[in-house]
Amino acid sequence: MTTSGTYAFNPSLGELTLYSFNLCGIRNTALLQEHMEAARMSSNLMLARWSNQGVNLWAVDLVSLSLSQTPATLTASGTGSVATLTYATPNTPIYAVGSTITVAGVTPTGYNGTYTVTASSAGSVSYANTTTGSQTVSGTITPSTPAGVYSVDPNTVMILDAYMGITNTSTNEIDRIIMPVSRTEYASYPNKQQTGFTTTYWFDRLLSPTITLWPIPTTNSAQLLKYYRVRQIQDSNLTNGQNVEIPYLWLEAFAYGLAARLAIIFAPDKTQLLKPMADESYQIAADQNVEYASQFISPQISGYFR
């Protein structure tokens, strides 16, 4: 048997769009700019819906957040549109894009104030600012949130699991899981400023989301907050032959789903045919988009025996 020996099939959004229009009965030569604009909008709206329908395993990653609230020494520089702060110490917290920070003590003073983070890494953070030139006096940076409240990347759809990392008890990090609570349960806590070993967290799903820990951790109880999150799927664009950020198993579901959406606009007579095919393709892909692990449930009967 002769086979290709390759695994390179990964069509671009443009190729998937052409195929979807073909499913609607529209030939490639009949496509206009309005068709492609509708396809771009439809594909991004469909990906947003997929994020609402379940956990997309390919969009799950691990976020590690330093719990240090100590102001960090920095070096500031600006281009006239963007200011960049470079940390003097490597253990400075990584501030999420979209979170707010307070900069103080820098000369020129134009760098100082409260700003929204536009770019972030382990060694620097950037925000919109019109100041130019390098600093003459260094300053500090602190998160603009109350104690125990930490900014979360706005691209976070949901948090799946969270745990605290403790590094001061041994040479190896020790992790301890913490459990989610609702807004109502967190509101019922009488002393929200209590400190100690964190046991719960509340994920506040705002436009600029935050995660609130309780009890508030101290430097002795934990140094890191780690959580697995489902992030937003990257945008679909037709420029430069870009691909859609989906795995191989979801290509058919994407093509049929896009075709069903485009049929509503350009081929209403095909809608009744394509909608069931799109739903079936999505369900087949979704059934494979799970973790396979054994689960055992047994009653606790030890209390009946002495």
Buried (B, 14 or more C-beta within 10 A) or exposed (E): EEEEEEEEEEBBBBEBBBBBBEBBBBEEEEBEEEBBEBBBEBBBEBBEEBBEEEBBEEBBEEBEBBBBBEBBBBBBBBEEEBBBBBBEEEEBBBBBBBBBBBBBBBEBEBBBEEBBBBEBEEEBBBBEBEBEEEBEEBBBBBBBBEEBBBBBBBBBBBBEBBBBBBEEEEEEEEEEEBEBBEEEEBEEBEEBEEBEBBBBBBBEEEEBBBBBBBBBBEEEBBBBBBBBBBBBBBEBBBEEEBBBBBBEEBBBBBBBBBBBBBBBBBBEEBBEBBBEBBBEBBEBBBEEBEEEEEEEEEEEEEEEEE
